[in-house]
Amino acid sequence: MTSIRMRHHVDAGHQSAATDITRTTLLASGVVSSFLYAAIDLLAGSSYDGYSFYSQTISELGAIGAPKPSWLAPLFLTYCALMVAFAVGVLLEGIRNDSRLKIVGALLLAYMLVGSGTSFFPMHVRGTATLDAELPHIIAGLAATTVALVTIVVASTSLGTAFRKFSWAMFASILVFGALTVPLGVKLAAGEPTPGLGILERLAYYSMLIWFAGLSLSLLRRKRSRGRRNFQ
């Protein structure tokens, strides 16, 4: 009887450890995805002959008619898978510890779903399409950004004062630099030169990536702290 009880405790311990590793891996996917996206941007832009990080957008790297390296699609799909895994990790963390994080996890999944519209409706190489043709891509991008901003607002109340300040700083950065791209975006749709657009768009989008990574690290830190307290 005693040996059966001991075996039950050992099996339960192994199962708990496996669950903990899974949750940690899912949460860590957030910071990994941000680094991967930045690497994709850098590598794809560097391999695109004539591409300008200063004046061209990230979307132009995957535009219809643009030269794309064979590894671009697989790496981008890997990024998407990591982001979905992160969203699931946040959702599970919310179910276990904080109902607000359940909403954040659901919003992250919504962000990936809405953001997929930019892939289903890619832009064209500049100067080869009208504003009407680019409209689905623009709408999908704006919708995804809106969902991301709502996610930041909801999550800002969940992880303390420092994270709230960090969240609002990233929120402001996305909003300000995103707004500055609007007049240049109109020029882009018209096929006109867009000096500075690449920098402004990256400042906005990389603020989003930094926030995803910050959320990931904050949740991992909180999880580790709780684990230490439970161990003690």
SETILUM-472086 format. One record per residue: residue number from 0; residue in one letter; chain; y, z, x of N, C-alpha, C in turn. Coordinates in steps of 0.2 Angstrom, whole numbers, plus 2048, in hexadecimal, padded with zeros to 3 digits. Last residue first. Layout:
N
SITE    n  res  chain  n_py  n_pz  n_px  ca_py  ca_pz  ca_px  c_py  c_pz  c_px
SITE  NUM    A      A     Y     Z     X      Y      Z      X     Y     Z     X
...
***
This chain:
232
SITE    n  res  chain  n_py  n_pz  n_px  ca_py  ca_pz  ca_px  c_py  c_pz  c_px
SITE  231    Q      A   887   7FC   832    889    803    834   887   808   82E
SITE  230    F      A   884   7F1   82B    880    7F3    830   881   7FA   832
SITE  229    N      A   890   7F0   823    889    7F1    820   884   7F4   825
SITE  228    R      A   899   7ED   82D    89A    7F3    829   893   7F5   825
SITE  227    R      A   895   7E1   831    895    7E6    836   895   7ED   832
SITE  226    G      A   896   7D9   826    88F    7DA    829   88F   7E0   82D
SITE  225    R      A   8A4   7D9   824    8A0    7DC    81F   899   7DE   822
SITE  224    S      A   8A7   7D1   830    8AA    7D8    82F   8A5   7DC   82A
SITE  223    R      A   8A1   7C5   82C    89F    7C9    832   8A1   7D0   832
SITE  222    K      A   8A9   7C1   821    8A2    7C2    820   89F   7C6   826
SITE  221    R      A   8B6   7C0   827    8B4    7C5    822   8AD   7C7   821
SITE  220    R      A   8B3   7B5   82F    8B5    7BC    832   8B4   7C1   82D
SITE  219    L      A   8B0   7AB   826    8AB    7AD    82B   8AD   7B4   82E
SITE  218    L      A   8BC   7AA   820    8B6    7AD    81C   8B1   7AF   821
SITE  217    S      A   8C4   7A6   82A    8C6    7AC    827   8C0   7AF   823
SITE  216    L      A   8BF   79A   82D    8BE    79F    832   8C0   7A6   82F
SITE  215    S      A   8C1   792   821    8BA    793    824   8BA   799   829
SITE  214    L      A   8CF   793   821    8CB    796    81B   8C4   797   81E
SITE  213    G      A   8D2   78B   82C    8D4    792    82C   8D0   796   826
SITE  212    A      A   8CD   77F   829    8CA    782    82E   8CC   78A   82E
SITE  211    F      A   8D5   77C   81E    8CE    77C    81D   8CB   780   823
SITE  210    W      A   8E2   77C   826    8E0    781    820   8D9   781   81F
SITE  209    I      A   8E0   771   82E    8E0    777    831   8DF   77D   82C
SITE  208    L      A   8DF   767   824    8D9    768    828   8DA   76F   82B
SITE  207    M      A   8ED   768   820    8E7    769    81B   8E1   76B   81F
SITE  206    S      A   8F3   764   82B    8F5    76B    828   8EF   76D   824
SITE  205    Y      A   8EF   757   82C    8EC    75C    831   8EE   763   82F
SITE  204    Y      A   8F7   751   822    8F0    752    821   8EC   757   826
SITE  203    A      A   904   753   827    902    756    821   8FB   757   820
SITE  202    L      A   903   74D   834    906    754    833   904   757   82D
SITE  201    R      A   8FF   740   830    8FA    745    833   8FD   74C   833
SITE  200    E      A   90B   73C   82A    904    73C    826   900   741   829
SITE  199    L      A   913   73C   835    915    740    82F   90E   741   82B
SITE  198    I      A   90D   732   83D    90E    739    83F   90F   73E   839
SITE  197    G      A   90D   726   836    907    729    838   907   731   83A
SITE  196    L      A   91B   724   833    916    726    82E   910   729   830
SITE  195    G      A   923   720   83E    922    727    83D   91D   729   837
SITE  194    P      A   927   711   837    928    715    83D   927   71C   83B
SITE  193    T      A   921   705   82F    922    70C    82D   922   711   833
SITE  192    P      A   925   6F4   82A    924    6F9    82F   925   700   82C
SITE  191    E      A   91D   6EF   81A    923    6EF    81F   921   6F5   824
SITE  190    G      A   915   6ED   80F    913    6EA    816   919   6EA   81B
SITE  189    A      A   917   6F5   804    91A    6EE    804   919   6EA   80B
SITE  188    A      A   910   700   807    90D    6FC    802   910   6F5   802
SITE  187    L      A   919   705   811    912    703    813   90F   6FE   80E
SITE  186    K      A   924   708   809    925    703    80E   91E   700   810
SITE  185    V      A   91E   713   803    920    70D    7FF   921   707   803
SITE  184    G      A   91C   71B   80D    916    719    80A   918   713   805
SITE  183    L      A   929   71F   810    926    71B    815   91F   718   812
SITE  182    P      A   92C   727   805    930    721    806   92C   71C   80B
SITE  181    V      A   921   731   808    921    72D    802   926   727   803
SITE  180    T      A   921   73A   813    91D    733    813   91E   72F   80D
SITE  179    L      A   927   745   80F    92B    741    813   927   73A   814
SITE  178    A      A   91D   74B   807    923    749    804   927   744   808
SITE  177    G      A   915   750   812    913    74B    80D   918   748   809
SITE  176    F      A   91D   759   818    91B    753    81C   919   74E   817
SITE  175    V      A   91E   762   80D    924    760    810   922   759   814
SITE  174    L      A   910   765   809    915    763    804   91B   75F   808
SITE  173    I      A   90B   76A   815    908    764    812   90D   761   80D
SITE  172    S      A   913   775   818    912    76F    81D   910   769   819
SITE  171    A      A   911   77D   80D    917    77A    80E   917   774   813
SITE  170    F      A   903   780   810    905    77D    809   90C   77A   80A
SITE  169    M      A   904   787   81C    900    780    81C   902   77C   815
SITE  168    A      A   90B   792   817    90E    78E    81D   90A   787   81D
SITE  167    W      A   902   797   80E    908    795    80C   90C   791   811
SITE  166    S      A   8F7   79B   817    8F6    796    811   8FD   793   80F
SITE  165    F      A   8FD   7A5   81F    8FB    79F    822   8FA   799   81D
SITE  164    K      A   900   7AE   815    905    7AB    819   903   7A5   81C
SITE  163    R      A   8F2   7B1   811    8F7    7AF    80C   8FD   7AB   810
SITE  162    F      A   8ED   7B6   81D    8EA    7B0    81B   8EF   7AD   815
SITE  161    A      A   8F4   7C2   81E    8F5    7BD    823   8F2   7B6   821
SITE  160    T      A   8F0   7C9   812    8F7    7C7    813   8F8   7C1   818
SITE  159    G      A   8E0   7C4   80A    8E5    7C8    80E   8EC   7C5   80F
SITE  158    L      A   8D8   7BA   803    8D6    7BD    80A   8DC   7C0   80E
SITE  157    S      A   8DD   7B5   7F7    8D6    7B8    7F7   8D5   7BC   7FE
SITE  156    T      A   8E8   7AE   7F4    8E8    7B5    7F1   8E1   7B8   7F3
SITE  155    S      A   8E6   7A1   7F9    8EB    7A5    7FC   8EA   7AD   7FA
SITE  154    A      A   8DE   79A   7F0    8DB    79E    7F6   8DF   7A2   7F9
SITE  153    V      A   8E8   794   7E8    8E3    799    7E5   8DF   79D   7EA
SITE  152    V      A   8EF   78C   7F1    8F2    791    7ED   8ED   797   7EA
SITE  151    I      A   8E5   784   7F5    8E8    788    7FA   8EB   78E   7F6
SITE  150    T      A   8E2   77D   7E9    8DC    781    7ED   8E0   786   7F2
SITE  149    V      A   8ED   776   7E7    8EB    77B    7E2   8E6   780   7E6
SITE  148    L      A   8ED   76D   7F2    8F2    772    7F2   8F1   778   7ED
SITE  147    A      A   8E1   766   7EF    8E1    76A    7F5   8E7   76F   7F5
SITE  146    V      A   8E6   75F   7E4    8E0    764    7E3   8E0   768   7E9
SITE  145    T      A   8F0   757   7EA    8F1    75C    7E4   8EC   761   7E4
SITE  144    T      A   8E8   74F   7F2    8ED    754    7F5   8EF   759   7F0
SITE  143    A      A   8E1   748   7E8    8DD    74C    7ED   8E2   751   7F0
SITE  142    A      A   8EC   741   7E2    8E8    745    7DE   8E4   74A   7E2
SITE  141    L      A   8F0   739   7ED    8F5    73E    7EA   8F1   743   7E6
SITE  140    G      A   8E4   731   7EE    8E7    735    7F4   8EC   73B   7F1
SITE  139    A      A   8E4   72A   7E2    8DE    72F    7E4   8E0   733   7EA
SITE  138    I      A   8F0   723   7E3    8EF    728    7DD   8E9   72D   7DF
SITE  137    I      A   8ED   71A   7ED    8F3    71F    7EE   8F2   725   7E9
SITE  136    H      A   8E2   713   7E9    8E2    717    7EF   8E7   71C   7EF
SITE  135    P      A   8E8   70D   7DD    8E3    711    7DD   8E2   716   7E3
SITE  134    L      A   8F3   705   7E4    8F4    70B    7DF   8EE   70F   7DF
SITE  133    E      A   8F1   6F9   7EB    8F0    700    7EF   8F1   706   7EA
SITE  132    A      A   8F4   6F0   7E1    8ED    6F0    7E4   8EC   6F6   7E8
SITE  131    D      A   902   6F2   7DF    8FD    6F3    7DA   8F6   6F4   7DC
SITE  130    L      A   907   6EE   7EB    907    6F5    7EA   902   6F7   7E4
SITE  129    T      A   8FC   6E1   7F3    902    6E4    7EF   902   6EB   7EE
SITE  128    A      A   8F6   6DD   803    8F5    6DF    7FC   8FC   6E2   7F9
SITE  127    T      A   8F8   6DB   811    8F4    6D7    80D   8F2   6D8   806
SITE  126    G      A   901   6E4   817    903    6DE    816   8FE   6D9   813
SITE  125    R      A   8F4   6EE   81E    8FB    6ED    81C   8FD   6E6   81C
SITE  124    V      A   8E4   6ED   817    8E8    6EC    81D   8EF   6EB   81B
SITE  123    H      A   8E2   6F8   809    8E1    6F1    80C   8E6   6F2   813
SITE  122    M      A   8D9   707   805    8DF    703    805   8DE   6FC   809
SITE  121    P      A   8CB   70A   7FA    8CF    70A    800   8D5   705   800
SITE  120    F      A   8C4   712   7EF    8CA    70D    7EE   8CE   70D   7F5
SITE  119    F      A   8BB   71A   7F4    8B9    715    7EF   8BE   70F   7EE
SITE  118    S      A   8C3   722   7FC    8BE    71D    7FF   8BB   718   7FA
SITE  117    T      A   8CB   728   7F3    8CE    724    7F8   8C9   720   7FC
SITE  116    G      A   8C2   72F   7EB    8C5    729    7E8   8C9   725   7ED
SITE  115    S      A   8BE   73A   7F1    8BA    734    7F2   8BD   72E   7F0
SITE  114    G      A   8C7   744   7ED    8C9    740    7F3   8C4   73A   7F4
SITE  113    V      A   8C0   748   7E2    8C6    745    7E1   8C8   740   7E7
SITE  112    L      A   8B6   74F   7E9    8B4    74A    7E4   8BA   745   7E3
SITE  111    M      A   8BC   758   7F1    8B8    753    7F4   8B7   74D   7EF
SITE  110    Y      A   8C3   75F   7E8    8C7    75C    7ED   8C3   756   7F0
SITE  109    A      A   8B8   765   7E1    8BC    761    7DE   8C0   75C   7E2
SITE  108    L      A   8B4   76E   7EB    8AF    768    7E9   8B3   763   7E5
SITE  107    L      A   8BF   776   7EC    8BD    772    7F2   8B9   76C   7F0
SITE  106    L      A   8BE   77C   7DF    8C4    777    7E1   8C2   773   7E7
SITE  105    A      A   8B3   783   7E1    8B3    77E    7DC   8B8   779   7DD
SITE  104    G      A   8B8   78C   7EB    8B2    788    7EC   8B2   782   7E7
SITE  103    V      A   8C2   792   7E3    8C4    78F    7E9   8BE   78A   7EB
SITE  102    I      A   8BA   799   7D9    8BF    794    7D7   8C1   78F   7DD
SITE  101    K      A   8B4   7A2   7E1    8B0    79D    7DD   8B4   797   7DB
SITE  100    L      A   8BE   7AA   7E6    8BB    7A5    7EB   8B6   7A0   7E7
SITE   99    R      A   8C0   7B2   7DB    8C5    7AD    7DD   8C2   7A7   7E1
SITE   98    S      A   8B5   7BB   7DB    8B5    7B5    7D6   8BB   7B0   7D8
SITE   97    D      A   8AD   7BF   7E9    8B3    7BF    7E7   8B4   7B9   7E2
SITE   96    N      A   89F   7C1   7ED    8A4    7C6    7EF   8AA   7C5   7EB
SITE   95    R      A   896   7B7   7E8    893    7BE    7EB   899   7C3   7EC
SITE   94    I      A   89D   7AD   7E4    898    7B0    7DF   896   7B6   7E2
SITE   93    G      A   8A4   7AA   7F0    8A7    7AC    7EA   8A3   7B0   7E5
SITE   92    E      A   89A   7A5   7F8    89D    7AB    7FA   8A1   7AE   7F4
SITE   91    L      A   897   79A   7F1    892    79F    7F1   895   7A6   7F3
SITE   90    L      A   8A3   793   7F3    8A1    794    7EC   89C   79A   7EC
SITE   89    V      A   8A2   791   801    8A8    795    7FE   8A6   797   7F7
SITE   88    G      A   897   789   802    897    78F    805   89D   794   802
SITE   87    V      A   89B   77E   7FB    896    781    7F8   896   788   7FB
SITE   86    A      A   8A5   77A   804    8A7    77B    7FD   8A2   77F   7FA
SITE   85    F      A   89D   777   80F    8A2    77C    80F   8A4   77E   808
SITE   84    A      A   896   76C   80A    893    772    80C   897   778   80C
SITE   83    V      A   8A1   763   809    89D    765    803   899   76B   804
SITE   82    M      A   8A4   762   816    8A9    764    812   8A6   767   80B
SITE   81    L      A   899   75C   81B    89B    762    81E   8A0   765   819
SITE   80    A      A   899   74F   814    893    754    813   895   75B   816
SITE   79    C      A   8A5   74A   81A    8A4    74B    813   89F   750   811
SITE   78    Y      A   8A1   748   827    8A6    74D    826   8A6   74F   81E
SITE   77    T      A   896   73F   825    895    746    828   89A   74B   826
SITE   76    L      A   89E   734   821    899    737    81C   897   73E   81F
SITE   75    F      A   8A4   732   82D    8A8    734    828   8A4   737   822
SITE   74    L      A   89A   72E   835    89D    734    837   8A2   736   831
SITE   73    P      A   896   722   82E    891    728    82F   895   72E   831
SITE   72    A      A   8A2   71A   830    89F    71C    829   89B   722   82A
SITE   71    L      A   8A3   718   83E    8A9    71B    83A   8A6   71E   833
SITE   70    W      A   89B   712   846    899    719    845   89E   71C   840
SITE   69    S      A   89F   705   847    899    706    843   898   70D   842
SITE   68    P      A   8B1   703   845    8AB    704    849   8A5   706   845
SITE   67    K      A   8BA   6F7   83C    8B7    6FE    83C   8B1   6FE   840
SITE   66    P      A   8C9   6EE   83A    8C3    6EF    83E   8C0   6F6   83E
SITE   65    A      A   8CE   6EC   828    8CF    6EF    82F   8C8   6EF   833
SITE   64    G      A   8CA   6E7   81C    8CD    6E2    821   8CE   6E5   828
SITE   63    I      A   8CF   6F6   814    8CC    6EF    813   8CF   6EA   818
SITE   62    A      A   8D1   704   81F    8D3    6FF    81B   8CF   6F9   81A
SITE   61    G      A   8CF   70F   828    8C9    70C    823   8CB   707   81E
SITE   60    L      A   8DB   710   82E    8D5    710    832   8CF   70D   82E
SITE   59    E      A   8E4   713   824    8E3    70C    826   8DD   70B   82B
SITE   58    S      A   8E3   720   821    8DF    71C    81D   8DF   715   81F
SITE   57    I      A   8EC   725   82B    8E5    726    82C   8E1   721   828
SITE   56    T      A   8F9   719   82E    8F6    71F    82B   8EF   71F   82D
SITE   55    Q      A   905   716   83C    900    714    837   8FC   71A   834
SITE   54    S      A   90E   71A   845    910    716    83F   90B   715   83A
SITE   53    Y      A   907   721   84F    90E    723    84D   910   720   847
SITE   52    F      A   8FB   71B   852    8FB    722    84F   902   724   84C
SITE   51    S      A   8F8   70B   850    8FD    70F    852   8FD   716   84E
SITE   50    Y      A   8ED   6FE   856    8EE    704    851   8F3   708   854
SITE   49    G      A   8E9   6F5   85F    8EF    6F4    85C   8F1   6FA   857
SITE   48    D      A   8D8   6F7   85B    8DD    6F4    860   8E3   6F3   85C
SITE   47    Y      A   8D0   706   859    8D3    701    855   8D9   6FD   859
SITE   46    S      A   8CD   710   860    8C8    70A    861   8CB   705   85D
SITE   45    S      A   8D6   71A   85D    8D6    718    864   8D2   711   865
SITE   44    G      A   8D2   71D   850    8D9    71A    851   8D9   717   858
SITE   43    A      A   8C6   722   851    8C6    71C    84E   8CD   719   84F
SITE   42    L      A   8C8   72E   859    8C4    729    85C   8C5   722   858
SITE   41    L      A   8D1   735   850    8D3    733    857   8CF   72D   85A
SITE   40    D      A   8CA   736   844    8D1    733    844   8D2   731   84B
SITE   39    I      A   8BF   73D   849    8BE    736    846   8C5   733   846
SITE   38    A      A   8C5   749   84D    8C1    745    852   8C1   73E   84F
SITE   37    A      A   8C9   74E   841    8CE    74C    846   8CB   748   84B
SITE   36    Y      A   8BC   750   83B    8C1    74B    838   8C6   749   83D
SITE   35    L      A   8B7   75A   843    8B4    753    842   8B9   74E   840
SITE   34    F      A   8BF   765   840    8BF    762    847   8BC   75B   847
SITE   33    S      A   8BC   766   833    8C3    765    835   8C3   762   83C
SITE   32    S      A   8AE   769   833    8B1    763    830   8B8   761   832
SITE   31    V      A   8AE   776   839    8AB    770    83D   8AE   769   83A
SITE   30    V      A   8B4   77E   830    8B8    77D    836   8B5   777   83A
SITE   29    G      A   8AA   77C   825    8B1    77B    824   8B5   779   82B
SITE   28    S      A   89E   781   82A    89F    77A    829   8A6   778   828
SITE   27    A      A   89E   78E   829    8A0    78B    82F   8A1   784   82F
SITE   26    L      A   898   790   81C    89F    792    81D   8A2   78F   824
SITE   25    L      A   88B   78C   81F    88F    788    81A   896   78A   81B
SITE   24    T      A   887   795   829    887    78E    82A   88B   78A   826
SITE   23    T      A   887   7A1   821    88C    7A0    827   88C   799   829
SITE   22    R      A   87D   79E   818    884    79F    815   889   79E   81B
SITE   21    T      A   872   79D   820    874    798    81C   87B   798   81A
SITE   20    I      A   872   7AA   826    873    7A5    82A   875   79E   826
SITE   19    D      A   86F   7B1   81A    875    7B3    81D   877   7AD   822
SITE   18    T      A   862   7AC   817    868    7AB    812   86E   7AC   815
SITE   17    A      A   85B   7B1   822    85B    7AA    821   861   7A8   81C
SITE   16    A      A   85C   7BF   81F    85F    7BC    825   860   7B5   825
SITE   15    S      A   855   7C0   813    85C    7C2    813   860   7BF   819
SITE   14    Q      A   849   7BD   817    84C    7B9    812   853   7BA   812
SITE   13    H      A   846   7C7   820    846    7C0    823   84A   7BC   81E
SITE   12    G      A   846   7D2   817    84B    7D2    81C   84C   7CB   81F
SITE   11    A      A   83B   7CF   80F    842    7CF    80C   847   7CE   811
SITE   10    D      A   831   7D0   818    832    7C9    815   839   7C9   812
SITE    9    V      A   832   7DE   81B    833    7D9    820   835   7D2   81D
SITE    8    H      A   82F   7E3   80E    836    7E4    811   837   7DF   817
SITE    7    H      A   822   7DF   80D    827    7DD    808   82E   7DD   80B
SITE    6    R      A   81C   7E5   817    81C    7DE    817   822   7DB   812
SITE    5    M      A   81D   7F2   812    821    7F1    818   821   7E9   819
SITE    4    R      A   815   7F2   807    81C    7F3    806   820   7F1   80C
SITE    3    I      A   809   7EF   80D    80C    7EA    808   813   7EB   807
SITE    2    S      A   807   7FB   814    808    7F5    818   80B   7EF   813
SITE    1    T      A   806   804   80A    80C    805    80E   80D   7FE   812
SITE    0    M      A   7FA   800   804    800    800    800   806   800   804
***
